[in-house]
Amino acid sequence: MNSQSILVEKSFEQAEKEILIEVMESSKSILESFKFRMIFGVNLDTSKSEKTAEGLKDFRAKNWDNNISREQAYKKYLNIY
């Protein structure tokens, strides 16, 4: 019985480590997104920001392929550039 509790505790510790790594990576990504938006917003005036957003919207409308998965679509767009 004692060996079972040790196994369960080790399994939990491993799962906890993996979850914490995922949480940290997600948190870093979110912070980088905020950082980018703040720098982007400071360096562009509103007309350029609106023009960029409109251009992105047009690009997505023209190039988005609904026949493939989202992951495949992102890979496709990365290969375009």
Secondary structure, DSSP 4 states (H G I P E B T S, - for coil): -HHHHHHHHHHHHHHHHHHHHHHHHHHHHHHHHHHHHHHHHHHS-HHHHHHHHHHHHHHHHHH--TTS-HHHHHHHHHHH-
